[in-house]
Amino acid sequence: MTTVSATGTTGTNTSSSSTVSSNGASSLSFKDYISLLTTQLKYQDPTAPTDNSQMVAQMAQFSTLSGISQLNTTSSAISGQLGSLSDLATSVSSISTKLDTLISAQKAAGTGSTTA
């Protein structure tokens, strides 16, 4: 397999839209991956093409990483919703306690009716 340098074959610099995460590792988008893949295929040696098993493994790894990223996004959303449900349960408990206190006070005063 032929390796393509960052300067390409014409000597001009190429740019990429990769980003650097908070831990210092760079991440590539699917667009960047496809761009690299097509460049690799464009400049490969026709007498020694890229091994198919390596290409399939790379695509499977990218697909797996994409799925994990989507799973992280979904789990974050679920976590946020569970936090909202916890807040709601706390509010309901507080209201229930206040209603119990009010009913008890009305019963003690003998002025309240508990029928619906």
NORDARA-V471447 format. One record per residue. NEAR is the number of other ideal C-beta (glycine too) atoms within 8 Angstrom. D_CENTER is the distance of its C-alpha to the mean C-alpha in whole Angstrom. Layout:
NEAR	D_CENTER
NEAR	D_CENTER
//
This chain:
9	33
7	34
4	32
8	31
5	31
5	29
7	32
10	33
5	36
4	38
5	37
6	35
6	32
7	28
4	25
7	22
7	19
9	17
6	15
7	16
8	13
3	15
4	16
5	18
6	16
7	16
8	13
8	14
8	13
7	14
7	17
11	18
10	18
8	20
9	23
9	23
10	24
8	26
9	28
11	28
8	30
6	32
8	34
11	34
7	37
5	39
3	41
7	38
6	35
9	32
7	31
6	30
6	28
9	27
10	25
8	24
8	22
9	20
8	19
8	18
8	16
10	14
8	14
8	13
8	10
9	9
8	9
8	7
8	4
8	4
8	6
8	4
8	3
8	6
8	8
8	7
8	9
8	11
8	12
8	13
8	15
8	17
8	18
8	20
8	21
8	23
8	24
8	26
8	27
8	29
8	30
8	32
8	33
8	35
8	36
8	37
8	39
8	41
8	42
8	44
8	45
8	46
10	48
8	49
9	51
9	52
9	54
6	55
7	57
5	58
4	57
9	54
3	54
5	51
3	52
1	50
//
